């Protein structure tokens, strides 16, 4: 490992020590540091590779959050299966003391309905239109204001503190984070860093469940 991020910016001693502790746990779980990309760890499996990235990103510098960014390359494996693999991997690492994070570009789907917890083996957050409507009611995309077809939406944080979650098309979600088309819907950078640096007991799932309950109380009106 090296005390520099992917942009060649130096990493302070305290942060680097945390990274080294994480690296030790990663190695105990079968990861190895990439030969050519320092601070990037990979775990090779029969169905693909899982990565634990401590090189930092522009949105979340490693100096602000030493938690590894976990992601994977699984070829043609269904998205929901990929999401489940990453979710289970994160849980195992966190049990060993290495709290991880995921990119807000990633699809959180893992094949379980967030409303009834049914294992429905498909993409999306809900197993049925019934569960989606029970959770959200009938809504349009908060970005383009067009109707959202079942399974084509994602939950998006406009702000984290205070929390404000809206539903948008998957395509609009990409535009929010990767272009300047909807700048009013992009969360402030400092909030992104603060959110992903939260302790384990305050994870994204807790935010999502909390917002789900708020939606239920607001049906049929969404604000």
N, C-alpha and C positions, 0 to 999 in steps of 0.2 A: 504494500500500500504506500501511497505517497500523500504528503500533506498539501495537496493542491486539488482544486476541482477541475472539471472538464474545460473550464475557460482559463486555466492556468492561474487562478487566483488562489493565494495562500489560505490555508485553513488554520485557525487558531488551535493551540495545544489542547484545550479542554474538549473541543469538538472532535479533534482527531483521536483523542483517547477513547471517546464514546464510539467512534467509528471502528476502532480496533477491537473494542469489546464486542460490537455487533459482528465483526468479521470472524471472531473466534466462534461465536454461536453458529454463524452460517456454515463454517467449515465442519462443525459437529453434525450438521444436518445434510452433509454431502455436497456443499458448494465448494467451488474453487475460484480463485481470482483469475480473471482473463489474462492471458499471457501478454496481450498487446494493449489492453485497456485497463490500466490500474484503477482500483476502487470499484470495478464492476465484477460482480460475482455471478457464476452460472452453475446451475444444477442440471445435469443431463439426465433425462428419463427416456423411457421407451416411446413415449408419445410426444416428446418435445422438450424444449429447454425452458427452465424457469430462471429469471434473472433477479438479482437483488442489487440495485444500482445506488452507490453512494458517491457518485460523481457530481450530483447536484444538477439543478435545472435553472433556467432564467426565472421561472415563476417561483420556485422554492429553492433558494440557494442552500447548499449543504451546511454552510456556516450558520444558517437560521434553523435548520432541522436536520439532525443527523440520522433520522430514520431511513432505512433503505427503501427505495422505490421498487416495489415488486411488480413484475410483469412477465409475460411468457410468449413464446413462439411455438405454436402447436399445429402448424400447417392447416389442414382442412377440418380440424376438429370443430364441432359446433360451438358457437360463441358461449352458450350457456354452460357447456362442459368446461370451457376454458375459464370462465368466471368462477365455477365451483372449485376447480383445481387451485386457482390463485387464492380464493377465500380460505380453503382448507390449509394451504401452505402457510398463509399469514397466521392462522390460528396456532399452528404448530410452532412457528418461530416465536410468536408472542408468549406462548406458554414457557418457552425457554429463556425469556427475558429480552428478546429482540423485537421491539415494536416496529411494525412496518407501515407503509402507506401505499396508496394506489394513486395513479394519475387521475385528475378530473376529466381527462379525455377518454378514460376507459369506460367500458360498458359494465355497469354493476350487476347485470343479470347473472343469476346462477342456477336458474331452473326451479327456484322455490318462489311461490306466491308470497308477496310481502303482506298480503291481507289475511290469508287463511293458512299460509305455510305449506300448502300442498306442493308436492314434488311433481311438476307437470312436464319436465324434460323438454323445455323449449325456451326461446328467447323472450324477453319482456319481464316486467315486474309482476304481472298478474296472470292467473291461470284461466280467467274467463272475463267476459265483458261485465258480468254481474259483480265480480270482485272489484274491478276497476271503477265501476259506477258507484259502488258502495263506499269506495275510498275517496274518489274525487268528484263524482257527479259528471255532468256534461260540460266540457270546457273546450275552449279554442286555444291554440298556441299563443303563449304570452309574447312571443317575438313577432310573428307575422300575422297573428289574429285569424288564421285559417283553421278549419276543423282538423282535429287530430284523429286519425284512424287508430283503431285498437292495436296496441303493440308498437306503435310508431312514435312513442313519446319517451322523454327522459325527464327526470327531476333535475332542476338547475338552481343552484344557489345564486341569487342576485347579490345578496350580502350574507355574511356569516354571523356578524355581531352588530345588531340583532339579526337573528336568522330569518331569511325571507326566501322561501323555495317556491318556484313556479314550474309549470309543465310546458315544455316546448318540443317541437319536432326534433328528431335526431339530427337532421340536416341543419336546422337552425342552431342547435347546440354547438355544432362544429363551427358555424359562422360566428357565433358569439365569442368563442375562445381563439379562433384562428384568423379572424378578419376584424375590420373596424365597422362592420355593418350595424351591429347593435351595441355600441359602446356603453349605453345606459344600463345594459343587463350584465356587464362584466363585473365580477366582484373585485374590490380593491386588492391590489397586490399584497398589502400589509395584512389584510384579513385572510388571504389564502395561506400565507406563511403561518399566521397565528393558528388557523384552523388545523393545519396538518402537523402542527407542533403540539397539539393538545395531548394530555395524558391518555393512556389506553382506555380509561373508563368513559372518555368522552369521544367516541368514534363517530364516523359518518353514519353508521347504522342507527345510532341513537338519535341523531338529528332527523333521519328519514322517518323513523317510527313516530317521533314527536310530531313531525309535520303531518303525517298520515292522520293522527288523531285530530289535529286542528282542522284538516280538510273535512273529516267526518262531521265535525261540529258546524261547519260552514255550509254544507250541502243544503240547497242547490246553488247558493251564491258563493263565488270564489273571489277573494280580494287579494 
